[in-house]
Amino acid sequence: MSNDQKKEKPSSSISSFLPLILMGASVFFLMRILAPGEEEKETPAQQTPSQETSAESSGLKDFVFQKGGNGQDIIKTKNFVAVLGSGGGRIDKFYLISNDALKIPESVTREKDDPIGSENKALEVTRGNGMDFQPHLYYRRSISQDIIQIGNPPLNQAGYRKTGPVIDEATGIQEIRFSLPVMLNGYRMEVQKIYRFLPNEYYFHQMTLLRNLENREFKWNGDIFFKSMGDMGPSPDQDDTYSFARFTRFYEYADSMTTVPAVKGGSNPMSCGTSFCGGEKGNEHYHALMNSPNTLKSAGSTSKYFFSYNKFLGHSAGTLSTPDGIIVVNEEDPTGKKSQSVYFSNIHLDKRNPEALPIQKTGENMPFYEKVRNTQRRSDLILIDNMVYVGVRRDESHTFRNASLVKSEFGLDEPDEETRSIIYSNDFFTVFSGIKDGVVWLMRVLYSVIGNYGWVIILIATTLKLVTWPLNQMQAKSMKKMSALKPEIESINERFKENPTEKQKQIMLLYKKHNVNPAKGCFPILIQLPVFIALYSAFSDSIELWRSPFIFWMDDLSLPDTVYIIKDLFFIHNFHINILPLIMVVSQIMQQMFTTVVTDPQQKTIMYFMPVIMIFFFWSMPSGVTLYWTVQNILSIVWQFASDRLSKDDTGKGSLQEAKA
């Protein structure tokens, strides 16, 4: 089609942009449709049943044990508080303490009737569900019963016998042990749990043992399951779609780190090779992996700000120390109980070893992990050795503080590098982790002076604009030079349209004649891109912005600045009215008008409509991110307006002083 024919159809620019309109609208409405609604309450079928000894179709029996255990012990370190109960021999609640490295808003710790949280300025991050570290059994009863046990293993109702807590004066490690006699398929066995809390780390040591007490070999061509913890907290607000979308489960299996989002209604993302999920198929409720036995290295869960995981410390002397596979629940769980379990296949245990305690106290100078390795050589028990991390998603807390103590306890020189990628949501953000940490540090410093993170964001945006001013000017001048040469470039395209080689040669000669370098327009953007990505990551994920108010209606910079919610607008459930994204779009359009020179009508249409497309992506963003972007736009408008009048650029416009002369 010729240029004349194009001019006869001025609507083509709009019609060509129609797919973008439809795409943007589709993305927005799809996000609203898929947004989680109100929290679901547990139905009677989901609630934990009372534990009874039951014979299954396979002829096997569940654990038979004594119920009870109401006593609790509180273990406190510099970084966390753990409440341990004899009922289940488990951690009933786990708190992270607010300190210099982890600033938890006081409004969060005070708002609930929780004396432990209030007294210690601590946040309970296990959502009231604690941590089980519990062995259990599954059979193919029904999907609903399987899911129940994933959320709450029956041994959580058992009355464990407690020993301790005791404190190692040399290291400051606090240790507490629980033991429980059980019957499994007619065999007398013992479950023992050991918790060791390091004084200045966000890591603790947990070991669970299943020991054969019979003078006969225990052979079972079945699976033993192990539930560690549920989803991380805190619980999302009912209408906090953005935070709920950040709840995920992850695991490192067969040398691959995999993240599984918790989705509404479940899904069937993978097949499995175990009878647990029925042959080679998974189901919409959960999936299992067991194609690479003895390769599960870690498993955990994340929320918007926190994450926790078990690193399974496999020892070369044992064959059952590392789990053979994992079961992951696909469904979102408002209670946070149902997450995942790991399992060990084909359990064979030798007859009882006469030694009284699985982990001996002999060799006091021996590193603790060496004692565990010696215990693992025993063939009458299964030892599940866990290094557990619970903390904020940040390198600052994920690193070891006392490397020698950690080495003695776990036999490790440094934290798990693969799991570190979970801190930054994905490998892409990990690349810019250093810049992000620098931004967070700067935010803290400025906040200590200003006292409001909204003004901190504005100050950072202004400072960055000043620092990058020369680069932005270079980009603006390059764009204007290119725009001024547009008529000549179009003439060359017309004259040499049949000869692409000569056309390119003539264009390059034109650039050289007018000292124009097209790459200069992209170079400033490439330089600033890592900083922009780091800023986005910092403002999106930093706990510092949680519950942090700014001014007027912006009362939480970690969430969209919603002022009103329309219930059931057409087919949209809970449509949120947000003000800041609208201001951002207006400022973006004005910025385009002041900083971009475009003569082609179709390009102008695209230029002005792109900010409208951006509203679909910024609508559910944290208001801190949108505030930063809006301030950047406003600063660009003001400074470009001043630059056009107070300086002489290469397009031939005179400065304000020259105009007066």
C-alpha positions as CSV (number, residue, x, y, z in Angstrom):
1,M,0.0,0.0,0.0
2,S,1.4,3.4,-0.9
3,N,1.8,6.4,1.4
4,D,-1.1,8.2,-0.3
5,Q,-3.3,5.2,0.2
6,K,-2.4,5.2,3.9
7,K,-3.3,8.8,4.3
8,E,-6.8,8.1,2.9
9,K,-7.4,5.8,5.9
10,P,-6.6,7.8,9.0
11,S,-8.4,5.2,11.2
12,S,-5.7,2.6,10.5
13,S,-3.5,3.8,13.4
14,I,-6.4,3.2,15.8
15,S,-7.4,-0.1,14.2
16,S,-3.8,-1.4,14.3
17,F,-3.8,-0.6,18.0
18,L,-7.0,-2.5,18.8
19,P,-5.2,-5.8,19.6
20,L,-3.2,-4.0,22.3
21,I,-6.5,-2.7,23.8
22,L,-8.0,-6.1,23.8
23,M,-4.8,-7.7,25.3
24,G,-4.6,-5.2,28.1
25,A,-8.3,-5.6,29.0
26,S,-8.0,-9.3,28.9
27,V,-5.0,-9.3,31.2
28,F,-6.8,-7.1,33.7
29,F,-10.1,-9.0,33.8
30,L,-8.3,-12.3,33.9
31,M,-6.3,-11.1,37.0
32,R,-9.6,-10.1,38.7
33,I,-11.3,-13.3,37.9
34,L,-8.5,-15.4,39.2
35,A,-8.0,-13.3,42.3
36,P,-8.7,-15.2,45.5
37,G,-12.0,-14.5,47.2
38,E,-12.8,-14.7,50.8
39,E,-11.0,-17.2,52.9
40,E,-12.6,-20.6,52.9
41,K,-13.5,-22.2,56.2
42,E,-12.7,-25.8,56.9
43,T,-15.6,-28.1,56.4
44,P,-16.3,-30.9,58.8
45,A,-14.6,-33.3,56.3
46,Q,-11.4,-31.2,56.5
47,Q,-11.2,-31.0,60.2
48,T,-8.7,-33.2,62.0
49,P,-10.3,-36.5,63.1
50,S,-9.7,-38.1,66.4
51,Q,-6.9,-40.7,66.2
52,E,-8.0,-44.3,66.1
53,T,-6.2,-47.5,65.3
54,S,-7.5,-48.6,61.9
55,A,-6.9,-51.5,59.6
56,E,-6.5,-50.6,56.0
57,S,-7.2,-52.6,52.8
58,S,-3.5,-53.4,52.6
59,G,-3.7,-55.1,56.0
60,L,-1.3,-52.6,57.7
61,K,-2.1,-50.5,60.7
62,D,-1.5,-46.9,61.6
63,F,0.7,-45.9,64.5
64,V,-0.8,-47.0,67.8
65,F,0.2,-44.6,70.6
66,Q,-0.9,-42.9,73.8
67,K,-2.6,-39.5,73.4
68,G,-2.0,-36.6,75.7
69,G,0.8,-34.1,76.5
70,N,-0.2,-30.6,77.5
71,G,3.1,-29.2,78.7
72,Q,4.9,-26.4,76.9
73,D,8.4,-24.9,76.9
74,I,9.5,-21.6,75.5
75,I,12.9,-21.3,73.9
76,K,14.2,-17.9,73.2
77,T,17.2,-16.8,71.2
78,K,18.3,-13.4,69.9
79,N,16.3,-13.9,66.7
80,F,13.3,-16.0,67.5
81,V,11.0,-17.6,70.1
82,A,9.9,-21.2,69.8
83,V,7.0,-22.7,71.8
84,L,7.4,-26.5,72.0
85,G,4.7,-28.8,73.3
86,S,4.7,-32.4,74.6
87,G,1.5,-32.9,72.7
88,G,3.0,-34.1,69.4
89,G,6.5,-33.3,70.5
90,R,6.4,-30.4,68.1
91,I,6.9,-26.7,67.8
92,D,3.4,-25.2,68.5
93,K,4.3,-21.7,67.5
94,F,7.4,-20.0,66.0
95,Y,8.1,-16.2,66.3
96,L,10.6,-14.0,64.7
97,I,11.8,-11.1,66.9
98,S,12.0,-7.6,65.6
99,N,15.6,-6.3,65.6
100,D,18.0,-4.2,63.5
101,A,18.1,-6.8,60.7
102,L,14.3,-7.5,60.8
103,K,12.1,-4.5,61.5
104,I,8.6,-5.8,62.2
105,P,5.9,-3.1,62.4
106,E,4.8,-2.6,66.0
107,S,1.2,-2.4,64.8
108,V,1.5,-6.0,63.7
109,T,2.8,-7.4,67.0
110,R,0.3,-5.4,69.0
111,E,-2.9,-6.0,67.1
112,K,-3.5,-9.6,68.2
113,D,-4.1,-10.9,71.7
114,D,-0.8,-12.7,71.9
115,P,1.3,-12.1,75.0
116,I,4.4,-13.8,73.6
117,G,4.4,-11.6,70.5
118,S,3.7,-8.4,72.4
119,E,6.3,-9.0,75.1
120,N,9.1,-10.0,72.7
121,K,8.1,-7.6,69.9
122,A,7.9,-10.7,67.8
123,L,5.7,-12.0,64.9
124,E,4.3,-15.5,64.8
125,V,5.1,-16.8,61.3
126,T,3.7,-20.3,61.4
127,R,0.1,-19.1,61.2
128,G,-0.8,-20.8,64.4
129,N,0.0,-24.2,63.0
130,G,3.5,-24.6,64.3
131,M,6.0,-27.2,62.9
132,D,5.3,-30.9,63.1
133,F,8.5,-32.7,62.1
134,Q,6.3,-35.8,62.3
135,P,6.5,-39.2,60.7
136,H,3.1,-40.5,59.5
137,L,1.5,-43.1,57.1
138,Y,-0.8,-42.7,54.2
139,Y,-3.1,-45.2,52.5
140,R,-5.4,-44.9,49.5
141,R,-8.5,-44.3,51.7
142,S,-9.8,-41.3,49.8
143,I,-8.4,-38.0,48.6
144,S,-10.0,-36.0,51.4
145,Q,-8.5,-38.2,54.1
146,D,-5.0,-38.1,52.4
147,I,-5.2,-34.3,52.4
148,I,-6.2,-34.3,56.1
149,Q,-3.1,-36.2,57.1
150,I,-0.9,-33.9,55.0
151,G,-2.3,-31.0,57.0
152,N,-2.2,-32.7,60.4
153,P,-0.4,-36.0,61.0
154,P,-2.1,-38.2,63.6
155,L,1.0,-38.3,65.8
156,N,0.4,-34.6,66.5
157,Q,-2.1,-35.9,69.1
158,A,0.4,-38.1,70.9
159,G,1.8,-37.6,74.4
160,Y,5.6,-37.4,74.1
161,R,8.0,-37.7,77.0
162,K,10.2,-34.6,77.3
163,T,13.9,-34.3,78.3
164,G,15.3,-30.9,78.9
165,P,15.6,-28.2,77.9
166,V,19.4,-27.9,78.6
167,I,21.9,-25.3,77.6
168,D,25.4,-26.0,76.4
169,E,27.5,-23.5,78.3
170,A,30.3,-23.6,75.8
171,T,28.2,-22.9,72.7
172,G,25.0,-21.4,74.0
173,I,23.0,-24.1,72.1
174,Q,19.6,-24.9,73.8
175,E,18.5,-28.6,73.4
176,I,15.2,-30.3,74.1
177,R,14.3,-33.9,73.3
178,F,11.0,-35.8,73.0
179,S,10.4,-39.5,72.8
180,L,7.3,-41.7,72.2
181,P,6.8,-45.5,72.2
182,V,4.5,-46.6,69.3
183,M,3.3,-49.7,67.6
184,L,3.6,-50.0,63.8
185,N,2.1,-53.0,62.1
186,G,2.6,-55.0,65.3
187,Y,6.2,-53.8,65.9
188,R,7.3,-51.9,69.0
189,M,9.1,-48.8,67.8
190,E,10.2,-45.4,69.2
191,V,9.9,-42.0,67.7
192,Q,12.5,-39.6,69.1
193,K,12.8,-35.9,68.3
194,I,15.7,-33.6,69.0
195,Y,15.7,-29.8,68.7
196,R,18.9,-27.8,69.0
197,F,18.5,-24.0,68.8
198,L,21.7,-22.0,67.9
199,P,22.0,-18.7,69.8
200,N,22.5,-16.1,67.1
201,E,21.3,-17.8,63.9
202,Y,18.1,-18.0,61.9
203,Y,18.8,-21.7,61.7
204,F,18.1,-24.5,64.1
205,H,18.8,-28.2,64.1
206,Q,16.0,-30.8,64.2
207,M,16.4,-34.6,64.1
208,T,13.5,-37.1,64.0
209,L,14.3,-40.8,64.5
210,L,12.1,-43.9,64.0
211,R,13.8,-46.8,65.9
212,N,13.0,-50.5,65.8
213,L,12.7,-51.9,69.4
214,E,12.0,-55.5,68.4
215,N,14.5,-58.4,68.3
216,R,13.5,-59.1,64.8
217,E,14.0,-57.3,61.5
218,F,11.3,-54.9,60.3
219,K,10.6,-55.3,56.6
220,W,8.0,-53.2,54.9
221,N,7.8,-52.6,51.2
222,G,5.9,-49.4,51.8
223,D,6.6,-45.7,52.5
224,I,7.2,-43.7,55.7
225,F,6.1,-40.1,55.3
226,F,7.4,-37.0,57.1
227,K,5.6,-33.7,57.6
228,S,7.8,-30.8,58.6
229,M,5.8,-27.5,58.4
230,G,2.9,-25.8,56.6
231,D,2.8,-22.5,54.7
232,M,4.6,-19.5,56.1
233,G,2.8,-16.5,57.6
234,P,1.5,-14.2,58.4
235,S,-2.0,-14.9,57.1
236,P,-2.9,-12.6,54.2
237,D,-5.7,-10.1,54.6
238,Q,-8.9,-11.3,53.1
239,D,-8.8,-8.9,50.2
240,D,-5.0,-8.9,49.8
241,T,-4.8,-10.6,46.4
242,Y,-1.2,-9.4,45.9
243,S,0.1,-11.0,49.1
244,F,-1.8,-14.3,48.7
245,A,-0.3,-14.7,45.2
246,R,3.1,-14.9,46.8
247,F,2.4,-18.1,48.8
248,T,4.4,-20.9,47.2
249,R,6.0,-24.2,48.0
250,F,9.4,-25.2,46.7
251,Y,11.7,-28.1,46.7
252,E,15.1,-29.1,45.3
253,Y,14.8,-32.6,43.8
254,A,17.0,-34.4,41.3
255,D,19.4,-31.3,41.2
256,S,16.5,-29.0,40.2
257,M,14.9,-26.3,42.2
258,T,11.1,-26.1,41.6
259,T,8.5,-23.6,42.8
260,V,4.9,-24.6,43.0
261,P,2.4,-21.7,43.5
262,A,-0.6,-22.5,45.7
263,V,-3.6,-22.1,43.3
264,K,-7.3,-21.8,43.9
265,G,-9.1,-25.1,43.0
266,G,-5.9,-27.1,42.6
267,S,-4.2,-28.3,39.4
268,N,-2.4,-31.3,38.1
269,P,1.0,-30.0,37.1
270,M,3.0,-33.3,37.2
271,S,2.6,-37.0,37.0
272,C,4.1,-39.3,39.7
273,G,5.6,-42.7,39.9
274,T,4.1,-43.8,43.2
275,S,1.0,-45.7,44.2
276,F,0.2,-42.8,46.6
277,C,-1.4,-40.9,43.8
278,G,-2.7,-43.8,41.8
279,G,-0.1,-45.2,39.2
280,E,1.4,-42.7,36.9
281,K,-1.2,-39.9,37.4
282,G,-1.4,-37.2,39.9
283,N,-4.7,-35.5,40.7
284,E,-6.0,-32.0,41.1
285,H,-5.3,-31.9,44.8
286,Y,-1.7,-32.8,45.0
287,H,1.2,-34.3,43.0
288,A,4.1,-36.5,44.0
289,L,7.6,-37.1,42.7
290,M,9.6,-40.3,43.1
291,N,11.5,-40.7,39.9
292,S,14.9,-40.0,41.5
293,P,15.2,-41.7,44.9
294,N,17.5,-40.3,47.6
295,T,17.8,-36.9,45.8
296,L,15.5,-34.5,47.7
297,K,17.9,-31.9,49.2
298,S,15.5,-29.3,50.5
299,A,11.8,-28.4,50.8
300,G,10.0,-25.3,52.1
301,S,7.4,-22.6,51.6
302,T,7.4,-18.9,51.2
303,S,5.1,-15.9,51.8
304,K,5.5,-12.3,50.7
305,Y,8.2,-11.5,53.2
306,F,9.3,-14.7,54.8
307,F,10.4,-18.2,53.9
308,S,11.3,-21.4,55.7
309,Y,12.8,-24.7,54.5
310,N,14.3,-27.9,55.6
311,K,17.7,-28.8,54.2
312,F,18.0,-32.6,54.6
313,L,21.5,-33.4,55.7
314,G,22.2,-36.7,54.0
315,H,25.2,-38.6,55.3
316,S,27.3,-41.0,53.1
317,A,27.2,-43.7,55.8
318,G,23.4,-44.1,55.6
319,T,21.0,-45.1,52.8
320,L,17.8,-43.6,54.2
321,S,19.0,-40.2,55.5
322,T,17.8,-38.3,52.4
323,P,14.1,-38.5,51.4
324,D,13.2,-40.4,48.2
325,G,10.5,-38.0,47.1
326,I,8.0,-35.4,47.9
327,I,4.2,-34.8,47.8
328,V,3.1,-31.2,47.2
329,V,-0.4,-30.0,47.7
330,N,-1.5,-27.9,44.7
331,E,-4.5,-26.2,46.4
332,E,-4.3,-22.8,48.2
333,D,-5.0,-23.3,51.8
334,P,-6.4,-20.4,53.9
335,T,-5.5,-22.2,57.1
336,G,-1.9,-22.8,56.0
337,K,-1.8,-26.3,57.3
338,K,-1.6,-28.3,54.1
339,S,1.6,-27.8,52.2
340,Q,3.8,-30.8,51.6
341,S,5.3,-34.0,52.9
342,V,8.4,-36.0,52.0
343,Y,8.7,-39.7,52.1
344,F,11.1,-42.6,52.3
345,S,10.4,-45.8,50.4
346,N,10.8,-49.5,51.1
347,I,11.7,-49.3,54.8
348,H,13.9,-52.1,56.2
349,L,15.2,-51.9,59.7
350,D,17.5,-54.4,61.5
351,K,16.6,-55.8,64.9
352,R,17.1,-53.6,68.0
353,N,20.5,-52.2,68.8
354,P,21.2,-52.7,72.5
355,E,22.5,-49.1,72.8
356,A,20.1,-47.1,74.9
357,L,20.3,-43.7,73.2
358,P,20.6,-43.3,69.4
359,I,22.9,-40.2,69.7
360,Q,25.5,-40.9,72.3
361,K,27.2,-38.3,74.5
362,T,30.6,-39.9,74.1
363,G,33.4,-37.9,72.5
364,E,32.5,-34.5,73.9
365,N,35.1,-32.8,71.7
366,M,33.7,-34.3,68.6
367,P,31.7,-32.0,66.4
368,F,28.0,-32.6,66.8
369,Y,27.5,-33.5,63.1
370,E,30.1,-36.3,63.6
371,K,28.0,-37.8,66.4
372,V,25.0,-37.7,64.1
373,R,27.0,-39.4,61.3
374,N,28.0,-42.1,63.8
375,T,24.3,-42.6,64.7
376,Q,23.3,-42.8,61.1
377,R,25.5,-45.9,60.7
378,R,23.1,-47.8,62.8
379,S,20.7,-49.9,60.7
380,D,18.0,-50.2,63.3
381,L,16.6,-46.7,62.8
382,I,15.8,-44.0,60.3
383,L,17.3,-40.7,61.1
384,I,15.9,-37.6,59.4
385,D,18.5,-34.9,59.9
386,N,17.2,-31.3,59.2
387,M,18.9,-28.0,59.1
388,V,15.9,-25.6,59.4
389,Y,15.8,-22.0,58.3
390,V,13.1,-19.6,59.3
391,G,13.5,-15.9,58.5
392,V,12.9,-13.0,56.2
393,R,13.6,-13.3,52.5
394,R,17.0,-11.5,52.6
395,D,20.7,-12.5,52.5
396,E,21.2,-10.6,55.7
397,S,19.4,-13.2,57.8
398,H,20.1,-16.2,55.5
399,T,23.9,-16.1,56.0
400,F,25.7,-17.8,58.9
401,R,26.7,-15.5,61.7
402,N,29.0,-18.0,63.6
403,A,30.5,-20.1,60.8
404,S,32.6,-22.3,63.1
405,L,29.5,-23.1,65.3
406,V,27.4,-23.9,62.2
407,K,30.2,-26.0,60.8
408,S,30.4,-28.1,64.0
409,E,26.6,-28.4,64.1
410,F,25.7,-29.2,60.5
411,G,29.0,-29.9,58.8
412,L,28.4,-27.0,56.3
413,D,30.6,-24.1,55.4
414,E,27.9,-21.9,53.9
415,P,24.2,-21.7,53.4
416,D,22.5,-23.6,50.6
417,E,23.1,-21.7,47.3
418,E,20.2,-23.2,45.4
419,T,17.7,-22.2,48.0
420,R,19.1,-18.7,48.1
421,S,17.4,-18.0,44.8
422,I,14.0,-18.3,46.6
423,I,14.9,-15.1,48.5
424,Y,14.6,-13.0,45.3
425,S,11.6,-14.8,43.8
426,N,13.6,-16.1,40.9
427,D,17.1,-16.4,39.4
428,F,16.6,-13.2,37.4
429,F,16.2,-11.0,40.5
430,T,19.1,-12.8,42.2
431,V,21.5,-11.2,39.6
432,F,20.6,-7.8,41.0
433,S,20.5,-8.9,44.7
434,G,23.5,-6.8,45.6
435,I,22.0,-3.6,44.3
436,K,18.7,-4.4,46.0
437,D,20.4,-4.9,49.3
438,G,22.1,-1.6,48.9
439,V,18.7,0.1,48.2
440,V,17.2,-1.5,51.3
441,W,20.1,-0.3,53.4
442,L,19.7,3.2,52.1
443,M,16.0,3.1,52.9
444,R,16.7,2.2,56.5
445,V,19.3,4.9,56.9
446,L,16.9,7.6,55.4
447,Y,14.0,6.3,57.5
448,S,16.0,6.7,60.7
449,V,16.2,10.5,59.8
450,I,12.9,11.1,58.0
451,G,10.6,8.7,59.8
452,N,8.3,7.9,56.8
453,Y,9.0,5.5,54.0
454,G,6.8,7.4,51.6
455,W,9.1,10.4,51.8
456,V,12.1,8.1,51.6
457,I,10.8,6.7,48.3
458,I,10.4,10.3,47.0
459,L,13.9,11.2,48.1
460,I,15.4,8.1,46.4
461,A,13.5,8.9,43.2
462,T,14.7,12.5,43.3
463,T,18.3,11.5,44.0
464,L,18.4,8.9,41.3
465,K,17.0,11.5,38.8
466,L,19.8,13.9,39.7
467,V,22.4,11.2,39.4
468,T,21.1,10.0,36.0
469,W,20.4,13.5,34.7
470,P,23.3,13.5,32.2
471,L,22.3,10.1,30.8
472,N,18.7,11.2,30.4
473,Q,19.7,14.4,28.7
474,M,21.9,12.3,26.3
475,Q,18.9,10.1,25.5
476,A,16.6,13.1,25.0
477,K,19.0,14.9,22.7
478,S,19.5,11.7,20.7
479,M,15.8,11.2,20.3
480,K,15.3,14.8,19.1
481,K,18.2,14.5,16.6
482,M,16.7,11.4,15.2
483,S,13.3,13.0,15.0
484,A,14.8,16.0,13.1
485,L,16.3,13.7,10.5
486,K,13.1,11.8,10.0
487,P,12.0,13.6,6.7
488,E,15.5,12.9,5.2
489,I,15.4,9.2,6.3
490,E,11.9,8.8,4.7
491,S,13.2,10.3,1.5
492,I,16.1,7.8,1.5
493,N,13.8,5.0,2.1
494,E,11.6,6.0,-0.8
495,R,14.5,6.5,-3.2
496,F,16.3,3.3,-2.4
497,K,13.5,1.0,-1.5
498,E,14.6,-1.5,-4.2
499,N,18.2,-1.5,-2.9
500,P,18.4,-2.2,0.8
501,T,22.2,-2.2,0.9
502,E,22.5,1.2,-0.6
503,K,19.6,2.5,1.6
504,Q,21.4,1.4,4.7
505,K,24.6,3.0,3.5
506,Q,22.9,6.3,2.8
507,I,21.3,6.4,6.2
508,M,24.6,5.7,7.9
509,L,26.2,8.6,5.9
510,L,23.3,10.8,7.0
511,Y,23.9,9.9,10.7
512,K,27.6,10.6,10.3
513,K,27.1,13.9,8.6
514,H,24.9,15.2,11.5
515,N,26.9,13.4,14.2
516,V,24.0,11.2,15.3
517,N,24.5,7.9,17.0
518,P,21.3,5.8,17.3
519,A,22.8,3.7,20.1
520,K,23.0,6.7,22.3
521,G,19.2,6.6,22.8
522,C,19.4,3.1,24.2
523,F,22.6,3.3,26.1
524,P,21.3,5.3,29.0
525,I,18.4,2.9,29.5
526,L,20.7,-0.1,29.5
527,I,22.9,1.5,32.2
528,Q,19.9,2.4,34.4
529,L,18.1,-0.9,33.9
530,P,19.8,-2.9,36.7
531,V,19.0,-0.1,39.2
532,F,15.4,0.1,38.1
533,I,15.0,-3.7,38.5
534,A,16.6,-3.6,42.0
535,L,14.4,-0.7,43.0
536,Y,11.3,-2.5,41.9
537,S,12.4,-5.6,43.8
538,A,13.1,-3.6,46.9
539,F,9.9,-1.7,46.9
540,S,7.8,-4.8,46.2
541,D,9.3,-7.3,48.7
542,S,10.9,-5.3,51.5
543,I,9.2,-5.9,54.8
544,E,10.1,-2.3,55.7
545,L,7.1,-1.1,53.7
546,W,4.7,-3.5,55.4
547,R,1.9,-1.5,57.2
548,S,3.9,1.7,56.5
549,P,1.6,4.7,55.9
550,F,2.4,7.7,53.7
551,I,-0.1,10.5,53.5
552,F,-3.9,10.9,52.9
553,W,-5.4,7.7,51.7
554,M,-2.1,5.8,51.3
555,D,-2.0,3.8,54.6
556,D,0.1,0.8,53.5
557,L,2.9,1.2,51.0
558,S,3.1,-2.6,50.6
559,L,-0.4,-2.8,49.1
560,P,-2.3,-1.1,46.4
561,D,-3.8,2.2,47.6
562,T,-7.4,1.0,47.5
563,V,-10.0,3.6,48.5
564,Y,-13.2,1.6,47.8
565,I,-14.2,-1.9,46.8
566,I,-17.1,-2.6,44.5
567,K,-18.7,-5.9,45.3
568,D,-19.3,-8.1,42.2
569,L,-19.0,-5.6,39.4
570,F,-20.3,-7.5,36.4
571,F,-18.2,-10.7,36.5
572,I,-15.4,-9.2,38.6
573,H,-15.4,-10.2,42.3
574,N,-14.4,-7.3,44.5
575,F,-13.3,-4.6,42.1
576,H,-10.7,-2.3,43.8
577,I,-10.7,1.4,43.1
578,N,-7.0,2.5,43.3
579,I,-6.1,6.2,42.9
580,L,-2.3,6.2,42.5
581,P,-2.2,4.1,39.3
582,L,-4.6,6.7,37.7
583,I,-2.3,9.5,38.7
584,M,0.7,7.5,37.3
585,V,-1.0,7.1,33.9
586,V,-1.8,10.8,33.7
587,S,1.8,11.7,34.6
588,Q,3.1,9.1,32.1
589,I,1.1,10.7,29.2
590,M,2.3,14.2,30.2
591,Q,5.9,13.0,30.3
592,Q,5.5,11.6,26.8
593,M,4.2,14.9,25.6
594,F,7.1,16.9,27.1
595,T,10.0,14.5,26.5
596,T,9.3,12.8,23.2
597,V,9.2,14.3,19.7
598,V,7.1,12.2,17.3
599,T,5.6,13.4,14.0
600,D,4.0,10.2,12.7
601,P,0.3,10.0,13.7
602,Q,0.4,6.2,14.2
603,Q,3.4,6.4,16.5
604,K,1.8,9.2,18.4
605,T,-1.3,7.0,19.0
606,I,0.9,4.2,20.3
607,M,3.0,6.5,22.4
608,Y,0.0,7.9,24.2
609,F,-1.8,4.6,24.6
610,M,1.1,2.7,26.1
611,P,0.7,4.4,29.5
612,V,-2.9,3.2,29.4
613,I,-1.7,-0.4,28.9
614,M,0.6,0.0,31.9
615,I,-2.3,0.7,34.2
616,F,-3.3,-3.0,33.9
617,F,0.1,-4.0,35.3
618,F,0.3,-1.3,38.0
619,W,-3.3,-1.7,39.2
620,S,-2.4,-4.4,41.7
621,M,1.2,-3.3,42.4
622,P,2.2,-2.2,45.9
623,S,1.6,1.6,46.2
624,G,5.3,2.1,47.1
625,V,6.3,0.9,43.6
626,T,3.6,3.0,41.9
627,L,4.6,6.0,44.0
628,Y,8.2,5.7,42.9
629,W,7.2,5.5,39.2
630,T,4.8,8.5,39.5
631,V,7.4,10.7,41.1
632,Q,9.9,9.8,38.4
633,N,7.4,10.8,35.8
634,I,6.6,14.1,37.5
635,L,10.3,14.9,37.9
636,S,10.9,14.1,34.2
637,I,8.2,16.6,33.2
638,V,9.4,19.4,35.5
639,W,13.1,19.0,34.6
640,Q,12.5,18.6,30.9
641,F,10.3,21.7,30.9
642,A,13.1,23.6,32.6
643,S,15.7,22.2,30.2
644,D,13.8,23.2,27.1
645,R,13.8,26.8,28.3
646,L,17.1,27.2,30.0
647,S,19.5,25.4,27.7
648,K,20.2,25.2,24.0
649,D,19.8,21.8,22.4
650,D,20.7,20.5,19.0
651,T,17.3,21.0,17.4
652,G,17.9,24.7,17.0
653,K,15.8,26.0,19.8
654,G,17.2,29.0,21.7
655,S,17.5,29.3,25.4
656,L,15.5,31.7,27.5
657,Q,18.4,34.1,27.8
658,E,18.9,34.1,24.0
659,A,15.3,34.8,23.4
660,K,15.5,37.9,25.6
661,A,18.5,39.1,23.7
